[in-house]
Amino acid sequence: MQNTKLRALTPAELELVAGGNSITVTGERWDPWADRWWYDQMFEDHYHDDYGGGGGGGEPPPPADSDSNDVTNNITRPLTAVEQQAVADLNAKIAAVTNVINAIPDNAAITLSDGTTVTGAELKAIWAATDFVINEVGHTYANGTTLGEANYNGGDPVVSYNIDTLVNYNAHNGGMEFLILHEIGHMTANSRAHNALINSDGTVTAAEMDDHQRLANDIARAIANQGGLTIMSNPGSGYSPTTPTFQTPSGGGSGGGGEAYYAYDLPFQYVNYYWNYYQIP
């Protein structure tokens, strides 16, 4: 048999094979009203089985990508000193958030103002698969803003910011932490379900949008408080009067069990944009 020498793949080749930032997948526009599952969620029990509680039912969380928390800079010009500092601080805060989320017990959970819960296990699964993108000033997103967006991306989340958004939030105490954690809050199953619910009649009021943004803010603040991170004291839409904190059931272990969620990426629309593209408040 011929002896064949094999070389190691480069990081770029590994990323390509793993389906990371080098690959973009698009699909045909989907009509939710033609899908029986979506019809059941709209007109029957919204949370039956698919966003259910304990017992370990449902699908497992999406697998993490090969290179967790990648930060891709799409700006080709030289960055100013202030922009460079904002990018450096983004990377530093991502590392800090990683330590905090990984330290949350899997079965620890916060109960939000709408009665839904978010577990440590769910946050870990979302965070491990999340990547970040930095775009130029003026880049327009699917949500219609030039600030940024959080795209759940079928379970492989991508959070994008324009560079001026990073600079502006970095100027506030706890602003960068809020910017990261708020978008992670939008990725949770309860936030995605809430967004589908307020869009169910085709119209989203300002009050409904404030409620929706506040849920993500509350998740962000709970994570920050859990790990001793500083976070903005008065972001857009504010916080709920009661601060949710992570609670671990007495006598329970830190791994396995807990709530299980389906990772549906429902393309319902808000002002002609897919609902899973969230804007920064």
C-alpha positions as CSV (number, residue, x, y, z in Angstrom):
1,M,0.0,0.0,0.0
2,Q,1.3,3.4,-0.9
3,N,2.2,5.6,2.1
4,T,0.4,8.9,1.7
5,K,1.3,11.9,3.8
6,L,-1.6,14.1,5.0
7,R,-1.2,17.7,6.1
8,A,-3.2,19.5,8.7
9,L,-6.0,21.7,7.5
10,T,-5.6,25.5,7.9
11,P,-8.0,27.4,10.3
12,A,-9.7,28.8,7.2
13,E,-10.2,25.3,5.7
14,L,-11.5,24.0,9.1
15,E,-14.0,26.9,9.2
16,L,-15.2,26.2,5.7
17,V,-15.7,22.5,6.4
18,A,-17.5,23.3,9.6
19,G,-19.9,25.6,7.9
20,G,-18.8,28.8,9.7
21,N,-18.5,32.3,8.6
22,S,-17.3,31.3,5.1
23,I,-20.6,29.9,4.1
24,T,-23.9,31.7,3.6
25,V,-27.1,29.7,3.1
26,T,-30.2,31.2,1.7
27,G,-33.6,29.7,1.1
28,E,-37.0,30.3,-0.5
29,R,-39.4,32.6,1.3
30,W,-41.7,30.5,3.5
31,D,-45.4,31.0,4.0
32,P,-46.1,30.3,7.7
33,W,-49.9,30.0,7.1
34,A,-49.4,27.0,4.8
35,D,-47.5,25.2,7.6
36,R,-49.6,23.1,9.9
37,W,-47.2,23.4,12.9
38,W,-47.4,27.3,12.7
39,Y,-51.2,27.1,12.4
40,D,-51.3,25.1,15.6
41,Q,-49.1,27.5,17.4
42,M,-51.3,30.5,16.4
43,F,-54.7,29.1,17.0
44,E,-54.2,26.4,19.7
45,D,-51.8,26.1,22.6
46,H,-48.8,28.3,21.7
47,Y,-46.5,26.5,24.1
48,H,-47.7,22.9,23.9
49,D,-44.7,20.6,23.5
50,D,-42.6,23.0,21.5
51,Y,-41.7,25.6,24.1
52,G,-42.6,23.3,27.0
53,G,-41.4,23.1,30.5
54,G,-39.6,20.4,32.5
55,G,-39.3,16.8,31.8
56,G,-36.6,16.9,29.2
57,G,-38.8,16.7,26.2
58,G,-38.3,18.3,22.8
59,E,-35.3,18.5,20.6
60,P,-31.7,19.0,21.9
61,P,-30.2,22.5,21.6
62,P,-28.3,23.3,18.3
63,P,-24.7,22.2,18.3
64,A,-22.0,24.9,18.8
65,D,-20.1,25.9,15.7
66,S,-16.4,25.0,15.4
67,D,-15.1,28.4,16.4
68,S,-17.3,29.8,19.1
69,N,-17.8,33.6,19.4
70,D,-15.9,34.6,16.2
71,V,-15.7,38.3,15.6
72,T,-15.6,39.2,11.9
73,N,-14.6,42.8,11.0
74,N,-16.1,43.7,7.6
75,I,-14.5,47.2,7.6
76,T,-11.7,47.6,5.1
77,R,-10.5,51.1,6.0
78,P,-8.1,51.8,8.9
79,L,-10.1,52.2,12.1
80,T,-9.8,55.3,14.2
81,A,-8.3,55.1,17.7
82,V,-11.8,55.3,19.3
83,E,-13.1,52.6,16.9
84,Q,-10.1,50.3,17.6
85,Q,-10.8,50.7,21.4
86,A,-14.5,49.8,20.8
87,V,-13.5,46.6,18.9
88,A,-11.0,45.7,21.6
89,D,-13.5,46.2,24.3
90,L,-16.1,44.1,22.4
91,N,-13.7,41.2,22.3
92,A,-12.8,41.7,26.0
93,K,-16.5,41.8,27.1
94,I,-17.3,38.7,25.0
95,A,-14.6,36.8,26.9
96,A,-16.1,38.1,30.2
97,V,-19.6,37.1,29.2
98,T,-18.3,33.6,28.2
99,N,-17.0,33.1,31.7
100,V,-20.3,34.3,33.3
101,I,-22.6,32.2,31.1
102,N,-20.5,29.0,31.4
103,A,-20.6,29.3,35.2
104,I,-24.4,29.4,35.4
105,P,-25.7,26.0,36.4
106,D,-27.7,24.2,33.7
107,N,-30.8,24.0,35.8
108,A,-30.6,27.5,37.2
109,A,-33.5,29.6,35.8
110,I,-34.9,33.1,35.8
111,T,-38.6,33.8,35.7
112,L,-39.5,36.8,33.6
113,S,-42.4,39.2,33.9
114,D,-44.5,37.2,31.4
115,G,-44.1,34.1,33.5
116,T,-41.7,32.3,31.1
117,T,-38.3,31.0,32.2
118,V,-34.8,30.9,30.8
119,T,-32.3,28.3,32.0
120,G,-28.6,28.2,32.2
121,A,-28.5,25.3,29.8
122,E,-30.4,27.2,27.1
123,L,-28.1,30.3,27.5
124,K,-25.0,28.1,27.2
125,A,-26.3,26.5,24.0
126,I,-27.2,29.8,22.4
127,W,-23.9,31.5,23.5
128,A,-21.7,28.7,22.3
129,A,-23.0,29.0,18.8
130,T,-23.1,32.8,18.5
131,D,-20.8,34.8,16.3
132,F,-20.4,38.5,15.9
133,V,-20.0,40.8,12.8
134,I,-18.8,44.4,12.7
135,N,-20.0,46.5,9.7
136,E,-19.3,50.0,8.4
137,V,-21.3,53.1,9.4
138,G,-24.6,53.3,7.5
139,H,-24.9,49.5,6.8
140,T,-28.6,48.8,6.7
141,Y,-30.0,45.6,8.2
142,A,-33.1,43.5,7.5
143,N,-34.8,45.2,10.5
144,G,-34.6,48.5,8.7
145,T,-32.0,50.1,11.0
146,T,-28.4,51.2,10.6
147,L,-27.5,50.1,14.2
148,G,-27.3,46.3,14.2
149,E,-29.3,43.1,14.5
150,A,-29.6,39.7,16.2
151,N,-30.3,37.0,13.7
152,Y,-31.2,33.6,15.3
153,N,-30.2,32.1,11.9
154,G,-31.8,28.7,12.5
155,G,-29.9,28.0,15.7
156,D,-26.5,29.4,14.6
157,P,-26.9,33.0,15.8
158,V,-25.1,36.0,14.2
159,V,-25.1,39.3,16.1
160,S,-24.1,42.3,13.9
161,Y,-23.2,45.9,14.9
162,N,-22.2,48.9,12.9
163,I,-19.0,50.4,14.2
164,D,-20.6,53.6,15.3
165,T,-23.1,51.7,17.4
166,L,-20.1,50.0,19.2
167,V,-18.5,53.3,19.8
168,N,-21.7,55.0,21.1
169,Y,-22.5,52.1,23.5
170,N,-18.9,51.8,24.6
171,A,-19.0,55.4,25.8
172,H,-21.6,54.4,28.5
173,N,-20.8,52.6,31.7
174,G,-21.8,49.0,31.1
175,G,-22.9,49.8,27.5
176,M,-20.8,47.1,25.8
177,E,-22.0,44.5,28.2
178,F,-25.6,45.5,27.6
179,L,-25.1,45.5,23.8
180,I,-23.9,41.9,23.9
181,L,-26.4,40.5,26.5
182,H,-29.5,42.2,25.2
183,E,-29.1,40.5,21.8
184,I,-28.5,37.2,23.5
185,G,-31.7,37.7,25.3
186,H,-33.5,38.1,22.0
187,M,-32.2,34.6,20.9
188,T,-33.9,32.7,23.7
189,A,-37.0,30.6,22.9
190,N,-39.3,32.7,25.1
191,S,-38.2,35.9,23.3
192,R,-38.7,34.4,19.9
193,A,-42.1,33.0,21.0
194,H,-43.1,36.4,22.4
195,N,-42.2,38.1,19.2
196,A,-44.2,35.7,17.1
197,L,-47.2,36.3,19.5
198,I,-47.2,40.1,19.2
199,N,-46.9,39.8,15.5
200,S,-49.8,37.3,15.2
201,D,-52.3,40.0,14.2
202,G,-49.9,41.6,11.8
203,T,-49.5,44.8,13.8
204,V,-47.0,45.6,16.6
205,T,-47.8,48.5,18.8
206,A,-45.2,50.7,20.5
207,A,-46.3,49.2,23.9
208,E,-45.9,45.7,22.6
209,M,-42.4,46.4,21.3
210,D,-41.4,48.0,24.6
211,D,-42.6,44.9,26.4
212,H,-40.6,42.8,23.9
213,Q,-37.4,44.8,24.3
214,R,-37.8,44.8,28.1
215,L,-37.8,41.0,28.2
216,A,-34.4,41.0,26.5
217,N,-33.2,43.8,28.8
218,D,-34.3,41.7,31.9
219,I,-32.4,38.7,30.6
220,A,-29.4,40.8,30.0
221,R,-29.5,42.3,33.5
222,A,-30.0,38.9,35.1
223,I,-26.9,37.5,33.4
224,A,-24.8,40.5,34.3
225,N,-25.9,40.5,37.9
226,Q,-25.2,36.7,38.1
227,G,-21.6,37.3,37.1
228,G,-21.0,40.7,38.7
229,L,-20.8,42.5,35.4
230,T,-21.6,46.2,35.0
231,I,-24.6,46.9,32.8
232,M,-26.3,50.1,31.6
233,S,-28.7,51.4,34.2
234,N,-31.3,53.0,31.8
235,P,-31.3,51.4,28.3
236,G,-34.1,51.9,25.8
237,S,-37.4,50.5,27.0
238,G,-36.0,50.2,30.5
239,Y,-36.2,47.2,32.9
240,S,-39.1,45.6,34.7
241,P,-39.7,46.9,38.2
242,T,-38.8,43.5,39.6
243,T,-35.3,42.2,38.9
244,P,-35.3,38.5,38.0
245,T,-32.4,36.4,39.4
246,F,-31.3,32.9,38.7
247,Q,-32.7,30.3,41.0
248,T,-31.5,26.7,41.3
249,P,-34.0,24.1,42.5
250,S,-33.1,22.7,45.9
251,G,-31.6,19.2,45.7
252,G,-31.1,19.4,41.9
253,G,-27.8,18.9,40.1
254,S,-26.2,21.4,37.8
255,G,-26.4,19.3,34.6
256,G,-29.0,17.7,32.4
257,G,-32.8,17.8,32.6
258,G,-34.5,21.2,32.9
259,E,-36.4,22.8,30.1
260,A,-36.0,21.8,26.5
261,Y,-36.9,24.1,23.6
262,Y,-37.4,23.6,19.9
263,A,-35.1,25.8,17.8
264,Y,-37.7,27.0,15.3
265,D,-36.7,30.0,13.2
266,L,-40.2,31.3,12.4
267,P,-40.1,33.9,9.6
268,F,-43.1,36.0,10.7
269,Q,-42.9,39.6,9.5
270,Y,-42.8,42.9,11.3
271,V,-43.1,45.9,9.0
272,N,-42.1,43.7,6.1
273,Y,-39.0,42.3,7.7
274,Y,-38.4,38.8,9.1
275,W,-39.3,38.8,12.8
276,N,-36.1,37.1,13.9
277,Y,-34.0,40.2,13.0
278,Y,-34.1,42.2,16.2
279,Q,-33.1,45.8,16.4
280,I,-31.1,47.5,19.2
281,P,-33.2,49.7,21.5
